[in-house]
C-alpha cells in the first residue's frame, strides 16, 4: 500500500462514475432492499478505504467497485454477491470487523466476506498462499459465490498488475496459472480462464506473447475476410432451414496458440485453426439437441468434416456443465476450421459457467453436474491432517481439463480426469470400496489397479474385508480424493503401530526414572526423525537402537546426550550439490533484490539452464540455498504458486567472461549424408560457438537432433536458432526447457 492521501474532488467524481457504471452493469432484477444494501455497502467501502491507495496511486476503492462490476457483468452474479464484492477487503485491510458486516448486512454476506478475508499474516505456515486458499475453499462448499468473487478479484488484480514489482508479478502470475485459471475452467468460466492464461503468459513469457499478438494483429484483416467467406454459404443454408441463429468468429487465445506451437512443434504460419466459428441457436429447451444435430448436418453438407475431430458435449455434457457440439471441417483454400454449435442457453453457461448453470437448472435440481465435484472438495477439506500444500496439490487434480467417461456394472456413467486409474474409480464410487479393493475388472477382464481408464470402459471392483492400502497405492492413483483417503488410512495404521513403540519407549525411560513427555521432542531430534509418530513407529519396527539411552546423562527428569566432537573424514563429508552452468571464478553480473548476487550462495538451476539475458527470478530453497530460474522454467509455476514469499527479484547486469550450456532440439527432413556436417558447420564456423555434445537420430526420412552449445548470452542462442532455421531441410529449432 502506498502512502495515504486525501481523495480530491476529481477522484471523487471518478469513484462516483465507477459506481454508476457498476449499477448499469447489473442485469438481475433489484428490489428496494437490494438497491439499499448495495448503496450501503458502497458507502461503507468508500469510507473504510478512504485513505488507502493501490500501488498505481489510484484510490483503493476503485478496486472493490471493479471486482463487483466483474461479478455482475462478466460472471452474472446477483445483489448479494455484489454487496460482498464491494466489502471483500474491508475486514482484512481496515478497522471494519466481521461483526460489523453481520450487524449491517446479515449472516450470508458476513459469511462470504469472512471466506474472502485472508488469514492473519502471523499465521504459522510453510505456505501462507496455500493456507489462505484452503480457507476460501472451506467456504466454497457452503456458498460457491465466495470462489466466484475470489476469481473476479484475481482477474482484476491480473488486469492491473503493471504497478507491482517484477518478482511480485511473477509470483502472482504463477499462482494464477497454477490454481485460478484451472479453477475458472472447472467452474465453466471459459472467457475468464483464457484471459487469465493470456495475462499470465504476458508476464512470464513476454517475448512469445508479443510475437503471437503481433502476428494476430497483422493477419486480422485477412482472417476476417476468410471468416466472412466461410460463413456466407452456411448462412444461406441455415436461413433456408428456417432456423433462428447468429454466427460469430473469433481467434483462439494467445496462450492456446502458443500451446499448439509447442505441442505440435510448428511455427505460427503453419497453424490452420487459428480461429473458431460459432453457430448459436435460439430454440426452446426441449428442441436443443435435435436443432444442434440439424445444424451439424447442414455444416457437413456445405464443408467436408474430419470425422475424428467430432466432439459431442451435447449428448454428454462436460463435468463443469459445458454443452456444445464441436466439429472441424475443411473450409475454402483447404484450411481447417473448427465449428462450435450450441444454443443461447448453452452459450450463456459456457460464458458464465456455474452462475448461469445455477440460474437455468436451480440449486435443487438433480442430478447436478457440480455436486460430485463439490463432494470431492468436502472430502479433501474434511481431512484435517493434510498440510496446506498437500491439500492444494490434491485439490488441483480435481481441476482437470480433459475427461474420461466410464461406466459401472449397472450402466451408470462416471466422469474422471484423463489419466485416472482403476483404483481412482474405486475411491470415486466410495471410500470403503477403494480401501478394501482387492481386484478390478475392466469389461469383465482382470486388470492391474494402476490400469489407466479409457473412454467406454465398464469397471467392476472386487473387495476383501481384510484388505488394507499400502504406500505403493499412492503411485497408482492421480485424483486428490484417492490420494487423500490413502494417506489418511496409512496415518491411522501408523498411529496404531506407534502405540506399541510409545509403550516400549515409556518402559525404557521408566527404568531410567525419567518422563517420556519431557524428553520426547529431544529424542525425536536426536534419532533424526520429523515427528513423535515417526519415532514411535520406527521403534515398533525395531529401527531404533534404544540401547543408546544408557549413554545419556540423567538430570532430574531430563535426559542429556553426551556431546562428542569428531572431525569428519573426507569420506564422511556430505556430498555437495554440483554447481554447474557457469564458472565461479568469473560469475555473471547478477543482481538479487537490487544487490550484487555475489553476497549470496547461489546457483543457476539445472532444471531450466538460465543464461545471461533470460528473464529470471531468484528462489530461496529450503535446503539448497538460492537458485536462479528462468520465468518459463517447467518448475517455476509450482515454486512461485506454493512459496511466493521465497521469490526474489533477479536481473542481469552484464555477462563478464561467463559461459553457459544450452540445449537445442533440431528437427527436419533427413536428406542423407551431410546433415551433421551442415549443422556443425553453421554452428562452429559461421557462428563461432563451441559444441559440447551432439546427438542425432533419423527414421524414415525424418531426423531429430539434440545439440548442446556453450554460449555467453541469450543473443547467441537467438542467433543460433535463426541461423539453423535457414538451413535446407530444417523444420524447427527450439530451445529445450530442461536438461
Secondary structure, DSSP 8 states (H G I E B T S, - for coil): --------HHHHHHHHHHHHHHHHH--S---HHHHHHHHHHHHHHHHHTTT-B-TTSSBTHHHHHHHHHHIIIII---HHHHHHHHTTTHHHHSS--HHHHHHHH-HHHHHHHHHHS---TT---S-HHHHHHHHHHHHHTT-THHHHHHHHHHHHHHHTGGGS-HHHHHHHHHHIIIIIHHHHHHTT-HHHHHHHHHHHHHHH-HHHHHHHHHHHHHTHHHHHHHHHHHHHHHHHHHHHTT--EEEEEEE--HHHHHHHHHHHT--GGG----EEEEEEE---GGGHHHHHHHHHHHHHHHSEE-GGG-EETTTS--TTS---EEEEEE-GGG-EEEEEEEEHHHHHHHHHTHHHHHHHH-TT-SS-TTHHHHHHHHHHHH-TTS-HHHHHHHHHTTS-SSEEEEEETT--EEEEETT-BHHHHHHHH-HHHHHTEEEEEETTEEE-TT-B--TT-EEEEEE-TT----GGGGGS--SHHHHHHHHHHHHHHHHHHHHHHHHHHHHHHHHTT--HHHHHHHHHHHTT-SSHHHHHHHHHTT-S-GGGGGGSEEETTEEE---------TTTS-------SS-GGG--EEEETTEEGGGS-EEE-TTT---TTS-EEEEE-SSS-EEEEETT-TTHHHHHHH-GGGEEEEEEEE-TT--EEEEEEEEEE--STTHHHHHHHIIIIIS--EEEEEEEEEETTEEEEEEEEEESSHHHHHHHHHHHHTSTTEEEEEE-S--
